[in-house]
Amino acid sequence: MFDFHFIYSDGNTYDVKGVTKIRIGTTNGTKEFEGDQILTATIPLYTISLYFQNGNVTVSGTNLVIIDVRKHDE
């Protein structure tokens, strides 16, 4: 599982813990990454959907400047 820490240009932050899959919209369609693929994915500073055991959340890419991804043991 992965923890995501988002930092925006106005100083606001947002954390999502326990992520197992992400979905990113690109000019070539939607791309999904699961497991260790998340560690090697180039994640653009766009809107991103994150999936975890009990649901999902979509995080806005507007004014997003940093995405910090950390892997942790389950």
Order of alpha helices (4+ residues) and beta strands (2+ residues): beta-beta-beta-alpha-beta-beta-beta
